[in-house]
């Protein structure tokens, strides 16, 4: 079967079998035209056959793909460069191919990180690169020092607990990015700058609007992580890049318009290389962005009596801002932190501190999801009621804070007082009669006594605060003599005094309690003055 091969302007016939493979035909063409083919680590040079607009695979047979007698195949020499390096992104779980010349291997790690930032959209201060063995690669070292060969795969790791936050920024999901923000103040501000940078790189409008409302300025450098504040000399030069530079690099016209409307200073914002957004957009051949930035740069700012070119207006505004910042620095107290770090803050130094850029997830890094965890109250403990009076001297402050103190029933106190009175009068036990009489005793003043407000102060309270009713109102005294002359038990008298003192509503509860104490003592002293109680008798000790 005769077919024709068109190669570089020539048209040559070839006699082949119908069952011949495409690979065998390529070998015939190579030998006939003496085409040099090669394949190594840097790339390969190979032949490609086209039939009916489709590229033919080497394993195909001519008859299987419909090549018949007198068919014409087109032949091309293709050159393909292999990636010099591969970078595995721990956030997206994807592998990026770095297509550069072999001279990259002789450069520093900082140069490689600049290329990686243009591919993934992460600021250089967010991630680090590691070798296949897990060794961190520092910016100041050449790639040769890490024995990096052609085709090697490096790993991109981010700060611990940042994977979910960065993934939300990459996808433009504002709610997800907000959910995984840090609780530390300096880290939170840094994360907002990172979010605006990534949003400008990928053109996420909603995330950009949120970051601008949070007070992030588009002409403000992303900077370094707060943990790396004191390592300014070893930082990458691209930490000074701003979100406006990322938008100009990627040609995000809508983001550029939003940034310029937010602050006209974005037009003259320079990166580490001294390039303004217009120069960056021109370098990356973003025509629409170049035209927009040109029109804004050569426009004028109108005032009531004068119009000023934008360039002059920007210089005036920059001069005012420098003057304000200079006066602010002079007004600060001597000894203020020089680079933003304070005593006690975490500081990451290359090669000395424990690595915190291992791409651990939010939950594995020790954070808690406040939305998923529910606050549950501890179960109530059932306590048995003690029928014995509690001595207030045995109750410590530590015990009362740890356990809930329960008062004995009021009936018990009445019963105890009645039993004591009957024992004094009759000299014998009348338990049955006292139990019948206690049911008839009613405190008419008890509902009038207000409870004290719940105190949130953690200082220790007086002893009466922890005392039980039986211990408070029943002390070592002659209850029978007081009851006989006053018509009330000491406890009933105390409740009566509390009810009277509760009328002083403008006073605090402790002040009302002091008034009740005075009233109780006054009632006892009146009985003593009138002769109701003998001087030799022990006065009932009414403790409120």
Residue pairs with C-beta under 8 A, 6 or more apart in sequence:
1 15
1 16
1 17
1 18
1 62
1 68
1 69
2 13
2 14
2 15
2 16
2 69
2 70
3 13
3 14
3 16
3 62
3 67
3 69
3 70
3 71
3 72
3 73
4 11
4 12
4 13
4 14
4 70
4 71
4 72
4 73
5 11
5 12
5 13
5 14
5 29
5 72
5 73
5 74
5 75
6 72
6 73
6 74
6 75
7 29
7 33
7 74
7 75
7 76
8 33
10 33
11 72
12 32
14 25
14 28
14 29
14 32
16 24
16 25
16 28
16 62
17 62
18 61
18 62
18 63
19 61
19 62
19 63
20 61
20 62
21 58
21 59
21 60
21 61
21 62
22 49
22 56
22 57
22 58
22 59
22 60
22 61
22 62
23 58
23 59
25 49
25 62
25 73
26 47
26 49
26 58
29 35
29 47
29 75
30 37
30 47
35 47
35 77
36 45
37 44
37 45
37 46
37 47
38 44
38 45
39 45
39 46
41 82
41 150
41 151
42 81
42 82
42 84
42 102
42 150
43 79
43 80
43 81
43 82
44 79
44 80
44 82
45 77
45 78
45 79
45 80
46 77
46 78
46 80
47 75
47 76
47 77
47 78
48 55
48 56
48 75
48 76
48 77
48 78
49 55
49 56
49 73
49 74
49 75
50 56
50 73
50 74
50 75
50 76
51 65
51 67
51 71
51 73
51 74
52 66
56 65
56 73
67 73
81 99
82 150
82 151
83 97
83 98
83 99
83 151
84 98
84 99
84 100
84 101
84 102
84 104
84 105
84 150
84 151
85 97
85 98
85 100
85 104
85 112
85 148
85 150
85 151
85 152
85 153
85 154
86 95
86 96
86 97
86 98
86 151
86 152
86 153
86 154
87 95
87 96
87 98
87 116
87 119
87 129
87 153
87 154
87 155
87 156
88 94
88 95
88 96
88 153
88 154
88 155
88 156
89 95
89 96
89 120
89 156
90 155
90 156
90 157
90 158
90 163
90 359
91 122
91 156
91 158
91 163
91 166
91 167
91 170
91 359
92 120
92 167
92 170
95 153
96 116
96 119
96 120
98 104
98 112
98 115
98 116
98 119
100 115
102 150
104 111
104 112
104 115
104 143
105 143
105 144
105 148
105 149
105 150
106 142
106 143
106 144
107 142
107 143
108 139
108 140
108 141
108 142
108 143
109 129
109 137
109 138
109 139
109 140
109 141
109 142
109 143
109 146
110 139
110 140
110 236
110 237
112 129
112 143
113 124
113 129
113 139
113 236
113 238
114 124
114 236
114 238
116 122
116 127
116 129
116 156
117 123
117 124
117 238
118 249
120 156
121 170
121 198
121 201
121 202
121 246
122 156
122 158
122 166
122 198
123 194
123 197
123 198
123 222
123 238
123 239
123 241
124 236
124 238
124 239
124 241
125 222
125 223
125 224
125 225
125 228
125 235
125 236
125 239
126 158
126 159
126 162
126 166
126 194
126 225
127 156
127 157
127 158
127 357
128 136
128 137
128 156
128 157
128 357
129 136
129 137
129 154
129 155
129 156
129 157
130 136
130 137
130 154
130 155
130 156
130 157
131 137
131 146
131 147
131 148
131 152
131 154
131 155
132 152
132 153
132 154
132 155
134 155
135 146
136 350
136 355
136 357
137 143
137 146
137 154
138 234
138 350
138 351
139 234
139 235
139 236
140 234
148 154
157 357
157 358
157 359
158 166
158 357
158 359
159 225
159 356
159 357
160 356
160 357
160 358
160 359
160 360
160 364
160 365
161 180
161 182
161 360
161 361
161 362
161 365
161 366
161 367
162 180
163 359
163 360
163 361
163 362
164 176
164 179
164 180
164 361
164 362
165 176
165 177
165 180
165 181
165 191
165 195
165 362
166 194
166 198
167 176
168 174
168 175
168 176
168 177
168 178
168 179
168 180
169 177
169 194
169 195
169 198
169 199
169 204
169 207
170 198
170 202
172 199
172 202
172 204
172 206
172 207
173 207
174 206
174 207
174 210
177 195
177 207
178 210
179 369
179 371
180 362
180 367
181 188
181 191
181 192
182 188
182 191
184 226
186 226
186 340
186 345
187 225
187 226
190 222
190 223
190 225
190 226
192 211
192 214
192 215
192 216
193 211
193 216
193 220
193 221
193 222
193 223
193 243
194 222
195 207
195 210
195 211
195 216
196 207
196 208
196 211
196 212
196 216
196 218
196 243
197 222
197 241
197 242
197 243
197 246
198 204
198 207
198 246
199 207
199 208
199 211
199 243
199 255
200 208
200 218
200 243
200 244
200 246
200 247
200 250
200 252
200 255
200 259
201 246
201 247
201 249
201 250
201 252
202 250
202 252
203 247
203 250
203 252
203 254
203 255
205 254
205 255
205 258
208 255
208 258
209 258
212 218
212 258
212 262
216 243
217 262
217 263
218 242
218 243
218 244
218 247
218 258
218 259
218 262
218 263
218 266
218 269
219 242
219 244
219 259
219 263
219 265
219 266
219 269
220 242
220 243
221 239
221 240
221 241
221 242
222 239
222 241
222 242
222 243
223 239
223 240
224 231
224 232
224 235
224 239
225 348
226 340
226 341
226 345
226 346
227 345
227 346
227 347
227 348
227 356
228 235
228 347
228 348
229 339
229 340
229 341
229 345
229 347
230 339
230 341
230 347
230 349
231 347
231 348
231 349
231 350
232 339
234 350
237 272
237 273
238 271
238 272
240 271
240 272
241 271
241 272
242 266
242 269
242 271
243 255
243 259
244 256
244 259
244 266
244 269
244 277
245 269
245 271
245 275
245 277
245 280
246 252
247 255
247 256
247 259
247 277
248 256
248 277
248 278
248 280
248 281
248 284
248 286
248 289
248 293
249 280
249 281
249 284
250 284
250 286
251 281
251 284
251 286
251 288
251 289
252 289
253 286
253 288
253 289
253 292
256 277
256 289
256 292
256 293
257 292
259 266
260 266
260 267
260 293
260 296
264 296
264 301
264 310
264 313
264 314
264 317
265 314
265 317
265 318
266 277
267 276
267 277
267 278
267 293
267 296
267 297
267 310
267 314
268 276
268 311
268 314
268 318
269 276
269 277
270 276
271 280
275 283
277 289
277 293
278 290
278 293
278 294
278 297
281 289
281 290
281 293
282 290
296 310
297 310
297 311
298 309
298 310
299 309
299 310
300 307
300 308
300 309
300 310
301 307
301 308
301 309
301 310
301 313
308 316
341 347
346 356
347 353
348 356
362 369
363 369
381 404
383 404
383 406
385 406
385 408
385 409
386 406
386 408
387 408
387 412
389 408
389 416
389 468
389 470
389 471
389 474
390 408
390 468
390 470
390 471
391 471
392 463
392 464
392 466
392 467
392 468
392 471
392 472
393 463
395 405
395 466
395 467
397 460
397 461
397 466
400 466
405 466
405 468
407 468
407 469
407 470
408 468
408 469
408 470
410 443
410 469
411 438
412 470
413 469
413 470
413 473
413 474
413 491
414 438
414 441
414 489
414 491
415 434
415 435
415 438
416 470
416 474
417 474
417 479
417 483
417 489
417 490
417 491
418 434
418 437
418 438
418 441
419 429
419 430
419 431
419 434
420 479
420 480
421 479
421 480
421 483
422 429
422 430
422 433
422 434
423 429
423 430
424 478
424 479
424 480
425 480
443 492
443 495
445 492
445 495
445 496
445 498
445 499
446 495
446 499
448 499
448 502
449 495
449 498
449 499
449 502
450 502
450 509
450 512
452 509
452 510
453 509
455 461
464 472
464 513
464 543
464 544
467 543
469 491
472 494
472 543
472 544
473 490
473 491
473 494
473 542
473 543
474 490
474 491
475 490
475 540
475 541
475 542
475 543
476 538
476 541
477 490
477 538
477 539
477 540
477 541
478 533
478 537
478 538
478 539
478 540
479 489
479 490
479 540
481 532
481 533
481 534
481 537
481 540
482 489
482 490
482 493
482 524
482 527
482 533
482 539
482 540
483 489
483 490
485 527
485 532
485 533
486 493
486 523
486 527
486 532
488 496
490 540
490 542
493 520
493 523
493 542
494 516
494 520
494 542
494 544
497 516
497 517
497 519
497 520
497 523
497 544
498 512
498 513
498 516
498 544
500 515
500 516
500 519
501 512
501 513
501 515
501 516
501 519
502 512
504 511
504 512
504 515
507 515
513 544
516 544
517 542
517 544
520 542
520 544
521 542
524 533
524 539
524 540
524 542
527 533
528 535
528 539
533 539
